[in-house]
Amino acid sequence: MVTVPPKHSAASIESRQVNPASPQHSPMCLCNQLLVAGLLVNYVPTSGFSGEDAVTLDELDHGGQHHILHFTLMVSPAAQTLPAKP
């Protein structure tokens, strides 16, 4: 759950099946082929915003452990789209 929303965007969380991303030199890399329960955090900055933003999430994992997760994000200005030449 988003407990402290970002000031310059919308953020949401969705449950999703994901592949782990363990480094290839790790014995855990064999798990990268498996789908596991995961969370996807969607962050969509307000149009025209660039700069620093933050979001805080509250998570209860499958083992019953409670976690407060704080993320600080640096949002770059959007690339400008130029009209196509005829």
C-alpha positions in Angstrom: 0.0 0.0 0.0 1.2 3.5 -0.8 1.4 5.2 2.6 3.1 8.5 1.6 2.2 9.3 -2.0 4.7 11.2 -4.3 4.2 15.0 -4.4 4.6 15.2 -8.2 2.9 12.1 -9.6 0.5 9.2 -9.2 1.8 5.9 -7.8 0.0 2.6 -7.6 0.9 -1.0 -6.8 -0.2 -4.2 -8.5 0.5 -7.8 -7.7 2.1 -9.7 -10.6 4.0 -12.8 -11.4 7.7 -11.9 -12.1 11.0 -13.6 -12.8 13.7 -13.0 -10.2 16.8 -11.2 -11.4 19.7 -12.8 -9.5 23.2 -12.2 -10.9 24.4 -14.9 -13.3 27.3 -15.8 -11.0 25.0 -16.4 -8.1 23.7 -20.0 -7.3 20.2 -18.3 -7.1 20.4 -17.5 -10.9 18.6 -20.8 -11.6 15.5 -19.3 -10.0 15.5 -16.5 -12.7 13.6 -19.0 -14.9 10.7 -19.3 -12.4 7.7 -17.1 -12.0 7.2 -15.9 -8.4 4.7 -13.5 -6.7 5.9 -9.9 -6.9 4.8 -6.3 -6.8 5.0 -3.8 -9.6 5.1 -0.1 -8.5 3.7 2.2 -11.2 5.0 5.8 -11.0 3.7 8.3 -13.5 5.0 11.9 -13.0 2.8 14.9 -13.5 3.1 16.3 -17.1 6.1 18.6 -17.3 7.5 17.7 -13.9 11.2 17.0 -13.6 13.3 16.8 -10.4 13.3 14.8 -7.2 10.2 13.0 -5.9 9.7 10.2 -3.3 7.1 7.6 -2.4 6.8 5.4 0.7 5.2 2.0 0.7 4.1 -0.3 3.4 4.5 -4.0 2.7 3.6 -7.2 4.5 5.5 -10.1 2.9 4.5 -13.7 2.5 6.4 -14.6 5.7 4.3 -12.1 7.7 7.2 -9.6 8.0 6.3 -5.9 7.9 8.5 -3.5 5.8 8.4 0.2 5.3 10.0 1.0 1.9 11.0 4.6 1.0 12.1 5.4 -2.6 13.6 8.6 -3.8 13.3 9.1 -7.6 15.0 11.6 -9.9 12.7 12.4 -12.8 14.4 13.7 -16.0 12.7 16.1 -18.4 10.8 14.3 -21.2 12.5 14.1 -24.5 11.1 16.6 -27.0 9.4 15.1 -30.0 10.2 16.9 -33.3 7.8 16.9 -36.2 8.7 14.6 -39.1 10.2 16.2 -42.1 8.1 15.9 -45.3 
